[in-house]
């Protein structure tokens, strides 16, 4: 009989929760420069900040160690989660779960923050069942092809002038113009917004911008490819068979490939792609994936020291959305209005502090409740029945 309930506490694998918590940390480090509006500033404005010298180092380190790596880990973990759900439930339930995630992502995108990733994940997740009947080796080959496909698409853009994202770019700036948003006030709009109406105007054009970013960055094939890899890892329960893998050798090999290529990628990113778009895209593919897997193997080797990350990982959806709400309160005009006034080093330190608070809040919450609040709602809507939220004393 098909199990119609969610994963229980006893069925959870700590490594998946802890890795998810680790990914959330990296996502905060990647996203907070945008929340703080630092990435919207011109080079001259960034260089005028008192922290400019150290910020340039932090920016390089961000591209080296953060950019793309944690989004890759998060995507792989989504794929693992998909495999666990699809192994226990019909595709119809999985699709309902993705539709609910799409609704959450759409609301997050349109009403809180334009940098949402959940809507893309939901769309990519809906595509995954189309490939489930493929043999494992074929599925792996398709996954690799999807991950490297953006290199070929960027080559078409660079050498044949095929700009897939141009219509979305035009639609973005048409909407921005309609809202009164220009290049001159783009960076300061959210900082100066003293009403939600003004913030919503920016979010409206931001939704168009996000679509342009997804198309221009070829994010959907990357995400679906990573989902497939995660799906295969979950299907074969690789996370539960760590003792069968030469983790130390794998870790060293992945770092040996991922670190130097990431150094080249970071240099290319900070220097404005001097070798061209195609080479930059290739460097992204051959650096982000190996180093992300290097992080994962390192994490597996250090699992006993990393278990404290499991609590925020169990509440990944709640913590992801709450990072956005905290960013709005800190940096937008509706809150403290600190946007555009803080250097990158302080922004990243703020992200670390926010995540530290989330660890404490998650541990406190889970000592009394079974699920995070958004996870609880998502589960009930998925399984269409009520689940008790409060932890029984006998389970403590």
Number of C-alpha atoms within 10 A of each C-alpha: 5 8 11 14 15 16 14 9 12 7 8 11 13 23 21 19 22 23 26 27 28 23 26 25 24 24 22 24 22 21 20 23 25 21 29 28 23 20 16 17 15 11 9 8 13 22 15 12 15 11 15 16 13 12 20 16 12 15 18 20 16 17 22 25 20 23 23 22 27 27 21 21 26 26 25 27 24 23 29 27 19 23 25 16 19 19 14 16 17 13 14 10 16 21 20 15 21 23 18 19 22 21 14 19 22 21 15 21 21 19 17 20 25 23 20 22 17 22 21 20 23 22 18 23 25 19 14 18 15 9 12 15 9 11 10 15 10 12 19 18 15 17 22 17 14 21 21 18 18 23 21 13 19 25 18 15 17 14 10 10 10 13 14 17 17 13 10 19 18 14 16 21 18 15 19 22 13 12 15 13 19 13 11 8 11 16 21 20 21 28 24 18 19 15 11 14 10 16 22 18 21 24 23 19 22 21 21 21 22 20 20 21 16 17 18 19 17 20 19 18 21 23 26 26 28 29 29 32 24 24 27 22 19 23 18 12 14 15 15 14 9 13 9 8 11 10 17 13 10 15 21 14 14 22 21 14 16 24 18 14 22 28 18 16 27 24 18 22 18 13 11 11 16 12 10 13 18 20 17 21 23 19 21 24 21 16 26 27 22 22 29 24 20 24 23 21 23 18 19 20 15 11 17 11 10 17 16 18 25 23 25 32 27 25 25 22 20 19 24 20 19 14 22 21 15 15 27 24 16 19 24 25 22 18 15 13 20 19 26 25 17 18 21 25 18 13 23 21 13 19 23 17 12 17 21 14 12 22 22 13 15 24 18 12 18 19 14 15 18 20 23 22 15 16 16 20 15 18 19 17 14 21 16 12 10 11 15 11 15 13 14 11 7 5 9 9
